[in-house]
Amino acid sequence: MTYNKNKTNKMKRILFSLALASILWSCKTASTSITNASKQEVQVAINLNDIKNDKVMVTVNAPSISTDEITYHIPKTVPGTYSEDNYGRYI
């Protein structure tokens, strides 16, 4: 009877250790392998000081582009407004 109880406790400890190891391994952060040389960022500047005709100047500095066509995605909503607006119509 003692042998069976010790075996059960040992099995519980093994299962607990495996479960804990699985949880810790699955929660690790993903490592990124992007280097600074290959990382291309788009820089956007919005001039809120020089408003003309209720319009603001937006400047987009994109990395070198090798295609003939570029597609910009403009949001339909702004967080906190709870309304759907078509901001693309102003461009």
Stockholm file with secondary structure:
# STOCKHOLM 1.0

chainA/1-91         MTYNKNKTNKMKRILFSLALASILWSCKTASTSITNASKQEVQVAINLNDIKNDKVMVTVNAPSISTDEITYHIPKTVPGTYSEDNYGRYI
#=GR chainA/1-91 SS CHHHHHHHHHHHHHHHHHHHHHHHHHTSCCCCCCCTTTCCCCEEEEEEEEEETTEEEEEEECCCCCSSCCCCCCCSBCTTTCSBCCGGGGC
#=GC SS_cons        CHHHHHHHHHHHHHHHHHHHHHHHHHTSCCCCCCCTTTCCCCEEEEEEEEEETTEEEEEEECCCCCSSCCCCCCCSBCTTTCSBCCGGGGC
//
